Amino acid sequence: MPLMDLGDVSIHYEERGQGDTTFVFCHGLGGSGRPFEEQDMDWYAERFRTISWDNRGLGRSSGADRYSLPLYASDLDRLLDRLGVERAVLHGVSWGGVVVQRFAIDYPERCAAIVLDSTSSEVNVRASENWYLRGEVARLGSAAVEGRETPPAFEGHATVTDVGARTDVAPEHLESYVAECRATAGLREHPMTPDLKRISCPALVIGGGKDTVAGAGGSVVISRHVPDARLEIVAESGHGVYREAREEYHALLLDFLQGRGLL
């Protein structure tokens, strides 16, 4: 089980494949790289040096004293430095896409290209409340939403009270999970949208037309503010196009990377 000691935290990572291009997968909110490693990583490893990692305080990484969006991005920067990766193609799904946006803004020299899958750079009031409550349900239990309604943030939105939220977060993962929920909610008051113009690498921005978690609107907003962005909405896909519509996603990814000389 590879663990990279970064001093204030130990980050779990998996690495497979080889090649001139390094591809880094960044998982969703409260998750880990394990599902990607078990179901998808071999396809990427046939084409790239492929790295998957777990956020601090989640999956197989250690806990830490502090959690914040800049720290998650900093962990990735330091991990790549220790692994000898100068530049990479970074794929972030959902929350992972939030991390990748922050990373591309803060560490532009590390990014050969980015893939932003089912994610947003900002949220509206209703979405912010929904994400905050997801953390509160994990922290306090279902009583956190008893007797209250959470209006949908967009048409078709599955809110925390519609589908329930995770109450099974492991104690050792709770602080990081809540921090990620609050950071996502915080995109209302502190959107990254104004900073997206600082992203200097090519971006494939991809969303699902049937995404009930984040919607496709966030992908449209991002594509309008990143200078070199290609927008793709996969009409029949749900949240996480890379797994919901694998064949179509693979074709779009390879075409994007080939057009940028990265494959």
Backbone hydrogen bonds, N-H to C=O, Kabsch-Sander energy under -0.5 kcal/mol:
donor,donor_aa,acceptor,acceptor_aa,energy
4,M,11,I,-2.8
5,D,3,L,-0.6
6,L,4,M,-0.7
6,L,9,V,-3.0
8,D,6,L,-1.0
11,I,4,M,-2.5
11,I,9,V,-0.5
12,H,10,S,-0.5
13,Y,2,P,-1.6
14,E,52,S,-2.7
16,R,50,T,-2.3
18,Q,45,A,-0.6
23,F,49,R,-3.2
24,V,89,V,-3.0
25,F,51,I,-2.8
26,C,91,H,-2.8
27,H,53,W,-0.6
31,G,28,G,-1.9
37,E,33,G,-2.6
38,E,34,R,-2.4
39,Q,35,P,-2.3
40,D,36,F,-2.5
41,M,36,F,-2.4
43,W,40,D,-1.2
44,Y,40,D,-1.1
45,A,41,M,-2.7
46,E,42,D,-1.2
47,R,44,Y,-1.9
48,F,44,Y,-2.6
49,R,21,T,-2.3
50,T,16,R,-3.4
50,T,48,F,-0.7
51,I,23,F,-2.7
52,S,14,E,-2.3
53,W,25,F,-1.0
54,D,12,H,-2.1
57,G,62,S,-2.9
58,L,55,N,-1.9
61,S,58,L,-2.2
62,S,10,S,-2.8
72,Y,68,S,-2.2
73,A,69,L,-2.0
74,S,70,P,-2.3
75,D,71,L,-2.5
76,L,72,Y,-1.6
77,D,73,A,-2.1
78,R,74,S,-2.6
79,L,75,D,-2.5
80,L,76,L,-2.6
81,D,77,D,-2.0
82,R,78,R,-2.3
83,L,79,L,-1.8
84,G,81,D,-1.1
85,V,80,L,-2.8
86,E,84,G,-0.7
88,A,110,R,-2.4
89,V,22,T,-3.2
90,L,88,A,-0.6
90,L,113,A,-2.2
91,H,24,V,-3.3
91,H,89,V,-0.5
92,G,90,L,-0.6
92,G,115,V,-2.7
93,V,26,C,-1.9
94,S,117,D,-3.0
96,G,93,V,-2.3
97,G,94,S,-1.0
98,V,94,S,-1.1
98,V,95,W,-0.6
99,V,95,W,-2.1
100,V,96,G,-2.4
101,Q,97,G,-2.2
102,R,98,V,-2.2
103,F,99,V,-2.7
104,A,100,V,-2.9
105,I,101,Q,-1.8
106,D,102,R,-2.5
107,Y,103,F,-3.3
110,R,107,Y,-1.9
111,C,108,P,-1.4
112,A,88,A,-2.6
112,A,110,R,-0.7
113,A,88,A,-1.2
114,I,202,P,-2.1
115,V,90,L,-3.1
116,L,204,L,-2.6
117,D,92,G,-2.7
117,D,115,V,-0.7
118,S,116,L,-0.6
118,S,206,I,-2.7
123,V,187,L,-0.6
128,S,124,N,-2.7
129,E,125,V,-2.2
130,N,126,R,-2.0
131,W,127,A,-2.7
132,Y,128,S,-2.3
133,L,129,E,-2.3
134,R,130,N,-1.6
135,G,131,W,-1.3
136,E,132,Y,-1.6
137,V,133,L,-2.7
138,A,134,R,-1.7
139,R,135,G,-1.9
140,L,136,E,-3.4
141,G,137,V,-2.2
144,A,141,G,-2.1
145,V,142,S,-1.8
146,E,142,S,-0.5
146,E,143,A,-0.6
148,R,145,V,-1.7
157,H,154,F,-2.2
158,A,212,T,-2.5
159,T,157,H,-0.9
163,V,159,T,-2.1
164,G,160,V,-1.2
173,H,170,A,-2.1
174,L,170,A,-0.9
174,L,171,P,-0.8
177,Y,173,H,-2.4
178,V,174,L,-2.8
179,A,175,E,-2.2
180,E,176,S,-2.3
181,C,177,Y,-2.3
182,R,178,V,-2.6
183,A,179,A,-2.4
184,T,180,E,-2.2
185,A,181,C,-2.4
186,G,182,R,-2.1
187,L,184,T,-1.5
188,R,185,A,-1.6
190,H,186,G,-2.9
192,M,121,S,-2.7
193,T,121,S,-0.8
195,D,192,M,-1.7
196,L,192,M,-0.8
196,L,193,T,-1.3
198,R,195,D,-2.1
199,I,196,L,-2.0
200,S,198,R,-0.6
203,A,228,D,-2.4
204,L,114,I,-2.6
205,V,203,A,-0.7
205,V,230,R,-3.1
206,I,116,L,-2.8
206,I,204,L,-0.6
207,G,232,E,-2.1
209,G,234,V,-2.7
210,K,237,S,-2.9
211,D,208,G,-1.6
212,T,210,K,-0.7
220,V,216,A,-1.5
221,V,217,G,-2.2
222,I,218,G,-2.4
223,S,219,S,-2.4
224,R,220,V,-1.3
224,R,221,V,-0.5
225,H,221,V,-0.6
225,H,222,I,-1.6
226,V,222,I,-2.2
229,A,226,V,-0.7
229,A,227,P,-0.5
230,R,203,A,-2.7
232,E,205,V,-2.6
234,V,207,G,-2.8
234,V,232,E,-0.6
235,A,233,I,-0.9
237,S,234,V,-1.8
243,R,240,G,-1.4
244,E,240,G,-2.4
245,A,241,V,-2.4
246,R,243,R,-0.5
249,Y,245,A,-2.9
250,H,246,R,-3.3
251,A,247,E,-2.1
252,L,248,E,-2.2
253,L,249,Y,-2.9
254,L,250,H,-2.6
255,D,251,A,-2.1
256,F,252,L,-2.4
257,L,253,L,-2.7
258,Q,254,L,-2.6
259,G,255,D,-2.1
260,R,256,F,-0.8
260,R,257,L,-0.5
261,G,258,Q,-1.4
262,L,257,L,-3.0
